[in-house]
Amino acid sequence: MPEPGNMAAAPASPAASAPAPGKLRRWLWAIRANSRLAFLLQLATRVLTSGLNLFWIRLLVGAMGKPLNGLYLAFQSVFSLGGLGDLGMGGAVGIRAGQYLGKEKENDPELQRFLASARAVFLFLTIAVVGLMLLFAHWIPHWLNFPSVPEAGSLTKVFAVGAAIVGGVLLFSYISNVNYACGNVGWPVLPDFLLLQASLLCHWLLARQGQPLWMQYLPYLVSAGIKLLLMWIYVRASHPSLSRLLPLRI
């Protein structure tokens, strides 16, 4: 799935200035906004991911076969377009929130109104995109001329799972940009890497069992849901007032 753009960490607000008790919590708090450590972790995990991908590709192609793997990659390319679906609004949310946090105005009513409006827009966009994809899930694979592979199973179900993945990407865009505006650059790196490896392992196990393609996408859907929840937890831990899910404002 797509990663949010790198954003400069905002200066810590008063709500984020005091570390929680306990050695582990103090250590986690210390690495929260450590941009140098976050950069090194990102560099290391990306290099490691690239190397491991060579290993996973061989396993997946061997378990799925070339025709099914090609269809999987084709669907993956379509679903990755979900990352473009927010039209850059996620970045705008991160920049705006970062401006207020830089001025230590976390609880400013104007910021809260702005985030309430942003939540409403992202929720409406997610419902609209997912709804349209589900409505046309039966026809879109044929319109896009996806090849028929017997082992793939129902392409309609594949597109339905893909619709949920795209919806998760849109919601993730909002909360991840708020998280980076809060300066939480160190926390997400290792969990994201481990979730990706766990998803690939589950995918390979399902492929070995000959499960249909829509089931092989489920680990990525579960991973997207966990990442969404973790991002919300990061924001709630450092800036509780920015983790609100309500109200929604038009």
C-alpha positions, 0 to 999 in steps of 0.5 A: 500500500502507498506511504504518506509524504515526508513532512517536517516534524512540528515543535512539540506542543505543551500536551506533548512535552511530558513523557509517560512514566516507565523505562519503555515509555520514556524510551518510546517518547524519546524516539517519537520526534527523533528525525535523525533516528527515523531517517536511519530506520527508514533507510534501513527498513527500505533497503531490507524491504528491497532485499526481502522482496527478491525473496518473497517474489520467488516464493509468491510466483512459485506458489501462485504461478505466473498467470495468477501472479500477473493478474495479482500485480495488475489488480495491485496497480489499480488499487494503488491509485487509491493513494491519489484519490485524496487529491492532495488533501492529506498533505494540506491537512498535515501542513495546516495542523503543523502550522498551528502546532508550531505556534503551540495552538493545539487546542485552538478552536479554528484548528479543531473546526478545520480538522472537523471539516477535513474529517467530514470531507475524507469520510464523504470521499471514502464512502463515495469511492468505496460505494462506486467501486462496490456498485460496479465491482462486477463490471469493472474487471471486464471493462479493464480487460483483466484476463480470466485465470481459473485459479483466481476465483471471483474477480468481483470479490477481488474488486470488492476487497480492493474497494475496502483497501482503497477506502483504507488508503483514503482514511489513512491519508488523513490520520497519517498526515495529522500524525506526522504534523504531530512530529511522531516520525519515529514510531511508525517505521518498525511496525509498518515494516513488520506488518508488510512482512507479516502480510507477505507471509500470510499471502504466501501461505494462502497461495500455497493452499490454492485459495482464490485471489480475493482471499490472498488480498485479505492479509493486506486489508487486515494490515491496512486496518491495523496501520490505520488504528496504530496511526490513531493511537500515535496521535492520541498518545502525543496530542489527544485533542487531535485524535478526535473522530467527532464532530464532523463539520461541513 
